[in-house]
Amino acid sequence: MGNIRTSFVKRTAKELIETHRRKFTTDFAENKKLVEQYSTVSTKHLRNKIAGYVTRLIKNNAIYQG
């Protein structure tokens, strides 16, 4: 069983990757700072969820980074 993420987390993460493609890396701590900088997420919990999903997408190369 894996984690279930809301559509808001998935949509926000994909939008951030599309707009700031070259900034995100496979480092979760760095992605946390970038999510805080580039989005208007109000809570730490939500920021961490989005940063974790961004990291997962980058690691699995699910979204083309070119």
C-alpha positions in Angstrom: 0.0 0.0 0.0 1.3 3.4 -0.9 0.5 7.0 0.0 -2.6 8.5 -1.5 -2.2 12.1 -2.5 -5.0 14.6 -3.2 -5.5 16.0 -6.6 -4.5 19.4 -5.3 -1.1 18.1 -4.3 -0.6 16.3 -7.7 -1.8 19.3 -9.8 0.3 21.8 -7.9 3.4 19.7 -8.1 3.0 19.1 -11.9 2.3 22.9 -12.5 5.5 23.8 -10.5 7.6 21.3 -12.5 6.2 22.6 -15.8 6.9 26.3 -14.9 10.2 25.8 -13.1 11.5 22.6 -14.7 15.2 23.1 -14.3 15.1 24.3 -10.7 13.8 21.1 -9.0 16.2 18.2 -8.2 16.0 14.9 -6.4 16.9 16.5 -3.1 13.8 16.8 -0.9 15.2 19.6 1.3 16.0 21.8 -1.7 12.6 21.1 -3.2 10.9 22.2 0.0 12.5 25.6 -0.2 11.6 25.9 -3.9 8.0 25.0 -3.3 7.8 27.6 -0.5 9.3 30.2 -2.9 7.3 29.4 -6.0 3.8 28.6 -4.5 1.3 30.2 -2.1 0.9 27.1 0.0 -0.1 28.1 3.5 0.9 25.2 5.7 4.1 23.3 6.3 2.3 20.0 6.0 1.0 20.8 2.5 4.3 22.2 1.4 6.1 19.0 2.5 3.5 16.8 0.6 4.0 18.8 -2.6 7.8 18.8 -2.3 7.7 15.0 -1.7 5.6 14.4 -4.7 7.8 16.7 -6.9 10.9 14.8 -5.7 9.2 11.5 -6.5 8.2 12.7 -10.0 11.8 13.9 -10.7 13.4 10.7 -9.4 11.1 8.5 -11.4 11.4 10.8 -14.4 7.7 10.7 -14.8 7.7 14.2 -16.3 10.2 15.0 -19.0 12.9 17.3 -17.6 14.3 18.4 -20.9 
